Amino acid sequence: MKKLAIINDLSGVGRSSLSIQLPVVSCLGITACPVPTAILSSHTAFNEVSKVNFSDHMTAYFDAWDKNDFRFDGILIGYLGDENEQKIIEQFIVKQREKNPDVKVILDPVMADHGKLYRHMSDRNISALRSLAKHADLICPNLTEAAFLADYDYEGLRETLDSCNHDSAKAIVFNALLSALHHITNGTVVITGVEDISENDEDCLLNVLSESDGDVRFIRNPKTGNNRPGTGDLFSAILASKLIKGTEPENACRTASVFVGRAIRHSENEHVPVTEGVQFEDLLHQLSD
């Protein structure tokens, strides 16, 4: 059975990060091996959050893994407890690639949304995530995170996209952004969850896939409810699991997009408060089918 090292925070309340990713990855037939970057009382959308960084323990954690000669088929990186974890994670990636040159590294640069950095994030986190992106086979930022990584003005980017009436115009805008991101990483880029309007004037979410500079592909799904915490973690867990099982990036992205939309709709139907994220647990059987 393939193994996926999942480097992310552990939030006690509010479905997000490791609490979502561990069951999802296991459901998809992958051994999930967690590495907590921080332990939080809840995700940061709640008003009061207690946080303990795991940075001081991470080197010993990885050293023990190395001495046991643990080898992984994939490494999924999410929220960093602080920017100092970047170099420790990079060293882990280098050692894993010495053991298994085919290990896939997936970076979900969790730091921002809706044009703003998350609580506890700063310019140092952006620099750390740019550095990690150099090692990645795939990165999956949302539009805000993509703008920060590429040093773009988010508001200007969003305004330009909103003024585009056709996909051909949107592709030109995204191509420039993706070109900047491909200068940061040699891997595939998936810009996730961009709010968009379909040809039928219906609200939808757009994922933009690019495997190389100049390549832009749009994957649309109907918008099924409110924006919720944890959907990015759900998406990246499915995407990473599918990739290390050999699924092509576009098909992996489509599978992840459909399931996230289904989970959002289910959460709306069940009247789950937005801050508690997506109710995915009772849908996992559909993912494993």
TAPENOR-V621157 format. One record per pair of residues at least 4 apart in sequence whose C-alpha atoms are under 7 Angstrom apart, sorted by the first residue. I is the first residue (numbers start at 1). J is the second residue. If there is no record, write none. Layout:
i={I	I}
j={J	J}
This chain:
i={1	1	2	2	2	3	3	3	3	3	3	4	4	4	4	4	4	4	4	5	5	5	5	5	5	5	5	6	6	6	6	6	6	6	7	7	7	7	7	7	7	8	8	8	8	8	8	8	8	8	9	9	9	9	9	9	9	10	10	10	10	10	10	10	11	11	11	11	11	11	11	11	12	12	12	13	13	13	14	14	14	14	14	15	15	15	15	15	15	16	16	16	16	16	17	17	17	18	20	20	20	21	21	21	21	22	22	23	24	24	24	25	25	25	25	25	25	26	26	26	27	27	28	28	30	36	37	37	37	37	37	38	38	38	38	38	39	39	39	40	40	40	40	41	41	41	42	42	44	44	45	53	54	54	55	55	57	58	59	59	60	61	62	62	63	64	65	65	66	71	71	72	73	73	73	74	74	74	74	75	75	75	76	76	76	76	77	77	77	78	78	78	78	79	79	80	83	83	83	85	86	86	86	87	88	89	90	90	91	92	93	94	95	96	97	97	104	104	105	105	105	106	106	106	106	106	107	107	107	107	107	108	108	108	108	109	109	109	111	111	111	111	112	112	112	112	112	113	113	113	114	115	115	115	117	121	122	123	124	125	126	126	126	127	128	129	130	130	130	132	133	133	133	134	134	134	136	136	137	137	138	138	138	139	139	139	140	140	140	140	141	141	141	141	141	142	142	142	142	143	143	143	143	144	144	145	146	146	147	147	147	147	148	150	150	150	153	154	155	156	157	158	159	160	161	164	164	166	167	168	169	170	171	171	172	173	174	175	175	175	176	177	178	178	179	179	180	181	182	182	187	188	188	188	189	189	189	190	190	190	190	191	191	191	192	192	192	193	193	193	194	194	194	195	195	195	196	196	196	196	197	197	197	197	198	198	198	203	203	204	204	204	204	205	205	205	205	206	206	206	206	207	207	207	208	208	208	208	209	209	209	210	210	210	211	223	224	224	224	225	225	225	228	228	228	228	229	229	230	230	230	231	231	231	232	233	234	234	235	235	235	235	236	237	238	238	239	239	239	239	240	241	242	242	242	243	243	243	243	247	247	248	249	250	251	252	253	254	255	256	257	258	259	260	261	262	263	263	263	263	264	264	265	266	266	267	267	267	267	268	272	280	284	285}
j={30	31	30	31	73	30	31	32	72	73	74	30	31	32	33	72	73	74	75	32	33	34	35	72	74	75	76	32	33	34	35	75	76	77	34	35	36	37	76	77	78	17	18	35	36	37	77	78	79	80	17	18	36	37	38	39	79	17	18	19	36	38	39	40	16	17	19	39	40	41	42	43	40	41	42	41	42	43	42	43	275	276	277	19	20	230	276	277	278	20	43	229	230	233	21	230	233	22	24	233	234	25	233	234	237	26	32	27	28	237	238	29	30	32	237	238	241	30	31	32	284	288	241	288	241	54	53	54	55	80	81	51	52	53	54	81	51	52	53	49	50	51	52	49	50	51	46	49	49	119	275	81	58	81	81	85	61	62	63	88	64	65	66	92	67	68	69	70	70	96	99	103	103	104	244	103	104	105	244	104	105	106	105	106	107	240	106	107	108	107	108	109	110	109	110	85	124	125	128	89	90	128	132	91	92	93	94	132	95	96	97	98	99	100	101	103	137	244	136	137	138	136	137	138	139	240	133	136	138	139	140	139	140	141	236	129	141	145	117	118	121	145	116	117	118	144	145	117	144	145	144	144	154	155	121	125	126	127	128	129	130	148	149	131	132	133	134	149	184	136	139	184	185	184	185	186	185	187	187	188	187	188	189	188	189	190	189	190	191	192	145	146	190	191	192	146	191	192	193	147	191	192	194	148	154	149	150	191	151	152	153	154	152	177	180	181	157	158	159	160	161	162	163	164	170	169	170	170	171	172	173	174	175	216	176	177	178	179	214	216	180	181	182	213	183	213	184	185	186	213	211	210	211	212	209	210	211	207	208	209	210	207	208	209	206	207	208	205	206	207	205	206	207	204	205	206	203	204	205	206	201	202	203	204	202	203	204	222	223	220	221	222	223	220	221	222	223	218	219	220	221	218	219	220	216	217	218	219	216	217	218	215	216	217	215	261	261	264	265	264	265	268	274	275	277	278	275	277	234	277	278	235	260	278	236	237	238	260	239	256	257	260	240	241	242	256	243	252	253	256	244	245	246	247	252	247	248	249	252	251	252	252	253	254	255	256	257	258	259	260	261	262	263	264	265	266	267	278	279	280	268	278	269	270	279	271	272	278	279	272	276	284	288	289}
